[in-house]
Amino acid sequence: MGISRIVSTDFWEDGLVTDSFSPEDKYFMLYLMTNPHSKQAGIYKLNKKIAAFELGYSVETVVSLLDRFENKYHRIIYSQADQEVAVLNAPKYNIVKGGKPVLDCIEKDLSEVKDKSLIARMYQHLKPYFEQSAKPSIQQVGEVWKKASDTFKEGSPIENDIDNDNDRIVDVSYNESSHESSPDPKPEKPDLKDKFCGHTFSEPMQAALTDWLTYKSERREGYKPTGLKSFMTQAAHMAEKYEEADIISTIQESMANNWKGICWDKLAGKEKPPEPVERPIPPDILLENQRREEAMKAFRANPSQENAWKLVPQS
């Protein structure tokens, strides 16, 4: 007999599901939460070819769906190296009741995860849910997650990027920076010399971009020269295509949400209106206007001349 996966009806009341998910998206999300490889904890090994076979899709379609759910909807994190997926909101929908069997099952699931960073990242996403829940069973589940997350952080030789699930949104100009360990690590400071890489921005945009560079520096993710140039080129392109106020708002929102990159997708649908195109006046009309002006000058010079009005071309 197969393992049963219970999905709460709250799934169908999720704002993203009702407003943004296509029928295909809903099908894929339910597959992620109920397929034979899924776990109570929501983190498990997911082979793309097997998923394609089970869904009746091509491998390319599965790859596209994984990318969409990770980088557009921010509902999963997929580890390419270990082929493991973390379904970020799974515990909200599949944990209906608690108790020792459930806690033991989740603890066992988490111990089998190969990419331990998925545990810490998923816990950071679920932490508000665990802490704000009034149900003791959910709070107990949160304690199991916290223990597993803390164990990973204590055993990790480097500082882990576990801010939240939205860290998976990265702009194309982001470059990973390696940092040598030191007794007193200090954040990288952005190079203030020609930091805009030759591009011209308004003062509000300069201020917003400078804040973003400082923010990245504080996260110890300062741009290298090539990455900075690419980022500024992208920012200049966005400034040409979108309204400045919307760009600044998107940058501020990305920082407020502690995202690793700027979510440019939020600008979709906010493009500047096209500028009116000036059409050249046809030569025959220009010539006609010139003759009209000359005739009017002759008429004004001698209005009493008989039949002078006939010199003016009639429209």
C-alpha positions as CSV (number, residue, x, y, z in Angstrom):
1,M,0.0,0.0,0.0
2,G,1.4,3.4,-1.0
3,I,2.1,6.3,1.4
4,S,-0.8,8.8,1.7
5,R,-0.1,12.5,1.3
6,I,-2.8,14.7,2.7
7,V,-3.0,18.2,1.1
8,S,-4.9,20.9,3.0
9,T,-7.7,22.8,1.2
10,D,-5.7,25.9,2.2
11,F,-3.7,25.2,-1.0
12,W,-6.6,26.3,-3.1
13,E,-6.9,29.6,-1.2
14,D,-3.3,30.6,-1.6
15,G,-3.2,33.9,-3.4
16,L,-0.5,32.9,-5.8
17,V,-2.3,29.7,-6.7
18,T,-5.6,31.4,-7.4
19,D,-4.2,34.5,-9.1
20,S,-1.1,33.4,-11.0
21,F,-1.0,29.6,-11.4
22,S,-2.0,28.1,-14.7
23,P,-3.7,24.7,-14.8
24,E,-0.3,23.3,-15.6
25,D,1.2,25.0,-12.6
26,K,-1.4,23.7,-10.3
27,Y,-0.9,20.2,-11.6
28,F,2.9,20.4,-11.2
29,M,2.6,21.9,-7.7
30,L,0.3,19.0,-6.6
31,Y,2.8,16.6,-8.2
32,L,5.6,18.1,-6.1
33,M,3.7,17.6,-2.9
34,T,2.2,14.1,-3.6
35,N,4.5,12.2,-6.0
36,P,5.9,8.8,-4.8
37,H,9.3,10.3,-4.0
38,S,7.9,13.2,-1.8
39,K,8.7,13.3,1.9
40,Q,6.8,14.7,4.9
41,A,9.4,17.3,5.3
42,G,9.1,18.5,1.7
43,I,12.7,17.9,0.7
44,Y,13.6,14.9,-1.4
45,K,15.4,13.6,-4.4
46,L,13.7,14.4,-7.7
47,N,15.2,13.1,-10.9
48,K,14.1,15.1,-13.9
49,K,13.8,12.2,-16.3
50,I,11.7,10.2,-13.8
51,A,9.5,13.3,-13.1
52,A,9.0,13.7,-16.9
53,F,7.9,10.1,-17.2
54,E,5.5,10.3,-14.3
55,L,4.0,13.6,-15.4
56,G,3.7,12.6,-19.1
57,Y,5.9,15.6,-20.0
58,S,9.2,16.0,-21.9
59,V,12.3,16.5,-19.8
60,E,12.6,20.0,-21.3
61,T,9.1,20.8,-20.0
62,V,10.1,19.6,-16.5
63,V,13.2,21.7,-16.6
64,S,11.2,24.7,-17.6
65,L,8.7,24.1,-14.8
66,L,11.4,23.7,-12.2
67,D,13.0,27.0,-13.3
68,R,9.6,28.8,-13.3
69,F,8.8,27.6,-9.8
70,E,12.2,28.5,-8.5
71,N,12.9,31.8,-10.1
72,K,9.4,33.2,-10.9
73,Y,7.1,31.8,-8.2
74,H,9.9,31.2,-5.6
75,R,8.1,28.1,-4.3
76,I,11.0,25.6,-4.6
77,I,14.7,25.4,-4.4
78,Y,16.4,22.8,-6.6
79,S,19.8,21.5,-6.0
80,Q,21.3,20.6,-9.4
81,A,24.3,18.8,-7.8
82,D,22.3,16.4,-5.7
83,Q,19.0,16.5,-7.7
84,E,17.1,17.4,-4.6
85,V,14.1,19.7,-4.4
86,A,12.8,21.7,-1.4
87,V,9.1,22.4,-1.7
88,L,9.1,25.5,0.5
89,N,5.4,25.6,1.5
90,A,4.8,21.8,1.6
91,P,4.7,21.7,5.5
92,K,1.9,24.3,5.4
93,Y,-0.3,22.0,3.3
94,N,0.6,18.5,4.3
95,I,1.0,18.6,8.1
96,V,-2.5,18.4,9.3
97,K,-1.7,17.0,12.8
98,G,1.4,16.6,14.9
99,G,2.4,14.0,17.4
100,K,5.6,11.9,17.9
101,P,5.2,9.8,14.7
102,V,5.0,13.0,12.6
103,L,8.0,14.6,14.4
104,D,10.1,11.4,14.1
105,C,9.2,11.2,10.4
106,I,10.3,14.8,9.7
107,E,13.5,14.3,11.7
108,K,14.3,11.2,9.7
109,D,13.5,12.9,6.4
110,L,15.8,15.8,7.2
111,S,18.6,13.5,8.3
112,E,18.6,11.9,4.8
113,V,18.9,15.2,2.9
114,K,22.3,15.4,1.1
115,D,22.3,19.1,0.4
116,K,22.0,20.3,4.0
117,S,21.8,24.0,2.9
118,L,18.3,23.2,1.7
119,I,17.3,22.6,5.3
120,A,18.6,25.9,6.5
121,R,17.1,27.9,3.6
122,M,13.7,26.2,3.9
123,Y,13.6,26.8,7.7
124,Q,14.3,30.5,7.2
125,H,11.3,30.5,4.8
126,L,9.0,28.7,7.2
127,K,10.3,30.3,10.4
128,P,7.5,33.0,10.5
129,Y,4.9,30.3,9.9
130,F,6.2,28.2,12.8
131,E,6.5,31.1,15.2
132,Q,3.2,32.7,14.5
133,S,1.1,29.5,14.5
134,A,-1.2,29.1,17.5
135,K,-1.1,25.3,17.1
136,P,1.2,23.5,19.4
137,S,1.7,20.7,16.8
138,I,3.1,23.2,14.3
139,Q,5.3,24.8,16.9
140,Q,6.7,21.4,17.7
141,V,7.4,20.8,14.0
142,G,9.2,24.1,14.0
143,E,11.5,23.0,16.8
144,V,12.5,20.0,14.8
145,W,13.3,22.1,11.8
146,K,15.2,24.6,13.9
147,K,17.3,21.9,15.5
148,A,18.2,20.4,12.1
149,S,19.0,23.9,10.7
150,D,21.2,24.8,13.7
151,T,23.0,21.5,13.4
152,F,23.9,22.3,9.8
153,K,25.0,25.8,10.5
154,E,27.3,24.6,13.4
155,G,28.8,21.9,11.2
156,S,29.4,24.2,8.2
157,P,33.0,25.4,7.7
158,I,31.7,28.6,5.9
159,E,29.0,31.1,6.4
160,N,25.9,29.9,4.6
161,D,23.6,32.0,2.6
162,I,20.3,31.1,4.3
163,D,18.5,34.5,4.4
164,N,15.2,33.3,2.7
165,D,13.8,31.4,-0.2
166,N,13.8,34.6,-2.3
167,D,17.6,34.5,-2.4
168,R,17.1,32.3,-5.4
169,I,16.2,35.4,-7.5
170,V,19.4,36.5,-9.0
171,D,20.0,39.1,-11.7
172,V,22.2,38.1,-14.6
173,S,25.0,40.4,-13.4
174,Y,25.6,38.6,-10.1
175,N,28.9,37.0,-9.6
176,E,29.9,34.7,-6.8
177,S,32.8,36.2,-4.8
178,S,35.3,34.0,-2.9
179,H,36.5,35.4,0.4
180,E,39.6,34.3,2.2
181,S,39.0,33.6,5.9
182,S,40.4,36.1,8.3
183,P,40.1,36.8,12.0
184,D,38.1,39.9,11.4
185,P,36.2,39.7,8.1
186,K,35.0,43.1,6.8
187,P,32.4,43.7,4.1
188,E,33.7,44.6,0.7
189,K,33.3,48.3,-0.2
190,P,32.1,49.2,-3.7
191,D,34.6,51.0,-5.8
192,L,33.3,54.6,-5.9
193,K,35.5,55.5,-8.9
194,D,33.4,55.4,-12.0
195,K,31.0,53.0,-10.2
196,F,28.4,53.6,-12.9
197,C,30.8,52.3,-15.6
198,G,30.3,55.3,-17.9
199,H,26.5,55.2,-17.9
200,T,24.5,58.3,-17.1
201,F,21.7,58.2,-14.5
202,S,19.6,60.7,-12.8
203,E,20.4,61.6,-9.2
204,P,17.5,59.5,-7.7
205,M,18.7,56.5,-9.8
206,Q,22.3,57.1,-8.8
207,A,21.2,57.1,-5.1
208,A,19.2,53.9,-5.5
209,L,22.0,52.1,-7.4
210,T,24.6,53.2,-4.8
211,D,22.3,51.9,-2.0
212,W,22.2,48.6,-3.9
213,L,26.0,48.4,-4.2
214,T,26.3,49.1,-0.5
215,Y,23.7,46.5,0.3
216,K,25.6,43.8,-1.8
217,S,28.8,44.8,0.0
218,E,27.2,44.4,3.4
219,R,26.2,40.9,2.3
220,R,29.8,40.2,1.3
221,E,28.7,39.8,-2.3
222,G,30.4,42.9,-3.8
223,Y,30.6,43.0,-7.6
224,K,33.8,42.3,-9.4
225,P,34.7,44.7,-12.3
226,T,33.1,42.5,-15.0
227,G,30.0,41.9,-12.9
228,L,29.6,45.6,-12.0
229,K,29.9,46.6,-15.7
230,S,27.2,44.1,-16.7
231,F,25.0,45.2,-13.9
232,M,25.2,48.9,-14.8
233,T,24.6,48.1,-18.4
234,Q,21.5,46.2,-17.4
235,A,20.4,49.0,-15.2
236,A,20.8,51.5,-18.0
237,H,18.7,49.3,-20.3
238,M,16.0,49.1,-17.7
239,A,16.1,52.9,-17.3
240,E,15.4,53.2,-21.1
241,K,12.5,50.7,-21.0
242,Y,10.8,51.4,-17.7
243,E,9.7,54.4,-15.6
244,E,12.4,55.5,-13.2
245,A,10.1,55.5,-10.1
246,D,9.2,51.8,-10.8
247,I,12.8,50.8,-11.1
248,I,13.8,52.5,-7.8
249,S,10.8,50.9,-6.1
250,T,11.9,47.5,-7.3
251,I,15.4,48.0,-6.1
252,Q,14.1,49.1,-2.7
253,E,11.7,46.1,-2.5
254,S,14.6,43.7,-3.3
255,M,16.7,45.1,-0.5
256,A,13.7,45.1,2.0
257,N,13.1,41.4,1.2
258,N,16.8,40.5,1.6
259,W,17.0,39.2,-1.9
260,K,20.3,38.3,-3.5
261,G,19.4,40.0,-6.7
262,I,17.0,42.5,-8.1
263,C,13.8,41.0,-9.3
264,W,13.5,42.7,-12.6
265,D,10.5,40.6,-13.5
266,K,8.3,42.8,-11.2
267,L,8.7,45.5,-13.9
268,A,6.8,43.5,-16.4
269,G,3.8,45.4,-17.7
270,K,5.2,48.8,-16.6
271,E,7.0,49.8,-19.8
272,K,7.2,53.4,-20.8
273,P,4.6,54.5,-23.5
274,P,6.2,54.7,-26.9
275,E,7.3,58.1,-28.0
276,P,5.4,59.7,-30.9
277,V,7.2,59.4,-34.2
278,E,7.6,62.5,-36.3
279,R,6.8,61.9,-39.9
280,P,8.5,64.0,-42.6
281,I,6.3,66.4,-44.6
282,P,6.0,65.3,-48.2
283,P,7.9,67.5,-50.7
284,D,4.8,68.4,-52.7
285,I,3.1,69.8,-49.6
286,L,6.2,71.7,-48.7
287,L,6.3,73.3,-52.2
288,E,2.6,74.1,-52.0
289,N,3.1,75.8,-48.6
290,Q,6.0,77.8,-50.0
291,R,3.9,79.1,-52.9
292,R,1.1,80.0,-50.6
293,E,3.4,82.0,-48.3
294,E,4.9,83.9,-51.3
295,A,1.4,84.7,-52.7
296,M,0.3,85.9,-49.3
297,K,3.3,88.2,-49.1
298,A,2.5,89.7,-52.5
299,F,-1.1,90.2,-51.5
300,R,-0.2,92.0,-48.3
301,A,2.3,94.2,-50.2
302,N,-0.4,95.4,-52.6
303,P,-3.9,94.5,-51.4
304,S,-5.5,97.1,-53.6
305,Q,-4.2,95.5,-56.8
306,E,-7.0,94.2,-58.9
307,N,-7.5,90.5,-58.7
308,A,-4.6,90.3,-56.2
309,W,-6.5,87.7,-54.2
310,K,-6.2,85.3,-57.1
311,L,-2.5,85.1,-56.4
312,V,-3.3,83.2,-53.2
313,P,-3.7,79.5,-53.9
314,Q,-7.2,78.4,-52.9
315,S,-7.3,75.4,-50.5
